[in-house]
Amino acid sequence: MFHLAHIPQQIGQTIYCHGSLTCAIGQLLRGNQVERELRLRIVLEKPPGGIDFGLQRGKGSVYDIVQTQRSRTESDLSFEFTVRVGESERKEPNFLGPYVQGPPAGRFVYINIGTYAGQEDSPWSRRLKVPLQGITWKMVHAGVLETRVPGTGRDGGPTCATVKPFEGWKPV
């Protein structure tokens, strides 16, 4: 461990880092901006059985599916991952990293379903959009955040599109 910088105007303490970016206090230094890492957990409640679900890492046509899981009737699925959090122009949390999609004011994460998750024999080709809205700086500093979303849609198939109603993120 070595002393990287003293930045009192940004965080009020000395940052000690391993290597060039990951810091002992759970922050990252990128240029002149300090970013934090935030652990998120999405719990998909009781999706229909026999369907693959996976977390999308990457954007556009350049992405892969990670943490692929096959659902079992009456069982929940859980996806846990880390995002970076910087500060937006409006001084609000700005979520960054390979799992984050969308514009700064409307960030979200995709859960791919059925054929979109790599299950070639699935009759389902869907994505679930989990918003990152409502996460405050106080919540970012709390550590791990979790959201629970319904896994089954009104049609009896896996939930898809934007989660509605969305009950938000909670510290765990």
C-alpha positions as CSV (number, residue, x, y, z in Angstrom):
1,M,0.0,0.0,0.0
2,F,1.3,3.5,-0.8
3,H,0.1,7.0,-0.3
4,L,-1.4,8.3,-3.5
5,A,-2.9,11.7,-2.8
6,H,-4.3,14.0,-0.2
7,I,-7.5,15.5,-1.5
8,P,-9.2,17.4,1.4
9,Q,-11.4,19.5,-0.9
10,Q,-13.0,16.3,-2.3
11,I,-13.2,13.8,0.4
12,G,-11.6,15.3,3.5
13,Q,-9.0,12.5,4.0
14,T,-6.0,10.8,2.6
15,I,-6.5,8.0,0.1
16,Y,-4.3,5.0,0.4
17,C,-4.3,2.8,-2.7
18,H,-3.2,-0.6,-4.0
19,G,-2.0,-0.3,-7.6
20,S,-3.3,2.8,-9.4
21,L,-7.1,2.8,-8.9
22,T,-8.6,0.7,-6.1
23,C,-8.4,2.6,-2.8
24,A,-8.5,1.3,0.8
25,I,-11.6,3.4,1.6
26,G,-13.7,1.8,-1.2
27,Q,-13.2,4.7,-3.6
28,L,-11.6,5.0,-7.1
29,L,-9.6,7.9,-8.3
30,R,-10.1,8.7,-12.0
31,G,-8.5,11.9,-13.2
32,N,-9.5,14.6,-10.6
33,Q,-12.8,12.9,-9.8
34,V,-13.3,10.4,-6.9
35,E,-15.7,7.5,-7.6
36,R,-17.1,5.0,-5.2
37,E,-17.9,1.3,-5.8
38,L,-21.4,0.2,-4.9
39,R,-22.6,-3.4,-4.5
40,L,-26.1,-4.0,-5.9
41,R,-28.3,-7.1,-5.5
42,I,-31.4,-7.8,-7.7
43,V,-33.7,-10.5,-6.3
44,L,-36.1,-11.8,-8.9
45,E,-39.0,-13.2,-7.0
46,K,-40.5,-16.5,-8.0
47,P,-40.1,-16.4,-11.8
48,P,-41.7,-19.2,-13.8
49,G,-39.5,-22.4,-13.8
50,G,-37.2,-23.7,-16.5
51,I,-36.1,-20.4,-17.9
52,D,-32.6,-19.0,-18.1
53,F,-32.0,-15.5,-16.7
54,G,-28.6,-13.6,-16.9
55,L,-27.2,-10.2,-16.1
56,Q,-26.1,-8.2,-19.2
57,R,-22.6,-6.8,-19.1
58,G,-21.9,-4.3,-21.9
59,K,-23.9,-2.2,-24.3
60,G,-25.3,-2.2,-27.8
61,S,-24.1,-5.2,-29.8
62,V,-21.0,-5.6,-27.7
63,Y,-22.1,-7.4,-24.5
64,D,-22.1,-10.8,-22.8
65,I,-24.4,-12.5,-20.3
66,V,-23.0,-13.3,-16.9
67,Q,-24.4,-15.1,-13.8
68,T,-26.8,-17.1,-16.0
69,Q,-29.2,-19.1,-13.8
70,R,-32.1,-21.4,-14.6
71,S,-35.2,-20.7,-12.7
72,R,-37.0,-23.3,-10.5
73,T,-40.7,-23.0,-9.7
74,E,-41.4,-21.1,-6.5
75,S,-37.7,-20.1,-6.0
76,D,-36.1,-16.7,-6.2
77,L,-33.0,-15.8,-8.3
78,S,-30.3,-13.3,-7.2
79,F,-27.9,-11.3,-9.2
80,E,-25.1,-9.4,-7.3
81,F,-22.6,-7.0,-9.0
82,T,-20.6,-3.8,-8.5
83,V,-21.1,-0.4,-10.2
84,R,-19.0,2.7,-10.0
85,V,-20.7,5.9,-8.7
86,G,-19.5,9.3,-9.7
87,E,-21.1,12.7,-9.4
88,S,-23.4,14.0,-12.1
89,E,-23.5,17.6,-13.2
90,R,-26.5,18.0,-10.9
91,K,-24.4,16.7,-8.0
92,E,-26.4,13.5,-7.9
93,P,-25.1,9.9,-8.0
94,N,-24.1,8.9,-11.6
95,F,-23.9,5.2,-12.1
96,L,-21.1,3.9,-14.3
97,G,-19.6,0.6,-15.4
98,P,-20.2,-2.4,-17.7
99,Y,-23.6,-3.3,-16.2
100,V,-25.1,0.2,-16.4
101,Q,-27.3,1.2,-19.3
102,G,-29.1,4.4,-20.4
103,P,-28.5,8.1,-20.1
104,P,-27.3,9.7,-16.8
105,A,-30.8,10.7,-15.7
106,G,-32.3,7.3,-16.5
107,R,-29.8,4.6,-15.7
108,F,-30.8,1.0,-15.4
109,V,-29.5,-2.6,-15.5
110,Y,-30.8,-5.4,-17.9
111,I,-31.6,-8.9,-16.9
112,N,-31.8,-11.0,-20.1
113,I,-34.3,-13.8,-20.3
114,G,-34.7,-17.0,-22.3
115,T,-33.0,-16.9,-25.7
116,Y,-31.5,-13.5,-24.8
117,A,-29.8,-15.2,-21.9
118,G,-28.4,-17.9,-24.2
119,Q,-31.2,-20.6,-23.7
120,E,-31.6,-21.7,-27.4
121,D,-34.6,-23.9,-26.8
122,S,-36.6,-21.3,-24.8
123,P,-39.9,-19.9,-26.1
124,W,-39.1,-16.6,-24.3
125,S,-37.0,-13.8,-25.7
126,R,-37.2,-10.9,-23.2
127,R,-35.3,-8.4,-21.2
128,L,-36.1,-6.9,-17.8
129,K,-35.1,-3.3,-17.2
130,V,-34.3,-2.6,-13.5
131,P,-34.1,1.1,-12.8
132,L,-31.3,2.6,-10.7
133,Q,-33.6,5.6,-9.8
134,G,-34.0,6.7,-6.2
135,I,-30.5,5.9,-5.0
136,T,-29.3,8.8,-2.9
137,W,-25.8,9.6,-1.7
138,K,-26.7,8.4,1.7
139,M,-27.7,5.0,0.3
140,V,-24.4,4.9,-1.8
141,H,-22.5,5.3,1.5
142,A,-24.6,2.5,3.2
143,G,-22.8,-0.3,1.3
144,V,-24.9,-3.0,-0.3
145,L,-28.3,-2.2,-1.8
146,E,-31.0,-4.6,-2.8
147,T,-34.2,-4.5,-4.8
148,R,-36.8,-7.2,-5.1
149,V,-38.8,-7.4,-8.3
150,P,-41.6,-9.7,-9.4
151,G,-40.3,-12.6,-11.6
152,T,-43.7,-13.4,-13.2
153,G,-45.6,-11.1,-15.5
154,R,-49.4,-10.7,-15.9
155,D,-49.2,-13.1,-18.9
156,G,-47.8,-15.8,-16.6
157,G,-44.4,-15.6,-18.4
158,P,-41.2,-14.0,-17.1
159,T,-41.5,-10.3,-16.2
160,C,-40.2,-8.1,-18.9
161,A,-39.8,-4.4,-19.9
162,T,-39.3,-1.8,-17.2
163,V,-40.2,-3.0,-13.7
164,K,-43.5,-1.4,-12.7
165,P,-44.4,-0.7,-10.0
166,F,-40.8,-0.3,-8.9
167,E,-40.4,-0.3,-5.1
168,G,-36.9,0.9,-5.2
169,W,-33.5,0.0,-3.6
170,K,-32.9,-0.6,0.1
171,P,-29.7,-0.9,2.2
172,V,-29.1,-4.5,3.5
